[in-house]
Amino acid sequence: MHLAAQRFARVKVAEMRLGKPDALRSGRKERNIYASLQPQIDPAREKFRERHMTTPTMVDYLHLELVRSLADDDAILLGPNYPGPLV
């Protein structure tokens, strides 16, 4: 289950990175990636919640991948309105 969740997170974030490179650059520059990619992030979060947050031991791999891949390990770049990890 964890491997499937990790794979889902990597694929969704890669789609964002490759599909909206200008929005990502703009979001990084403005330190608000979430505002730039919200139409892509919110549906991915909802799908991740539905498919993978079904067990108490599940980790929010999507959040971790967003921080790692989109925000270069700086969660502040996601912006002030980013809702944070799914809990």
Buried (B, 14 or more C-beta within 10 A) or exposed (E): EEEEBBEBBBEBBEEBBEEBEEBBEBBBEEBBBBBBBBEBBEEBBEEBBEEBBEEEEBBBBBBBBBBBBBBEEEBEBBBEEBEEBBE
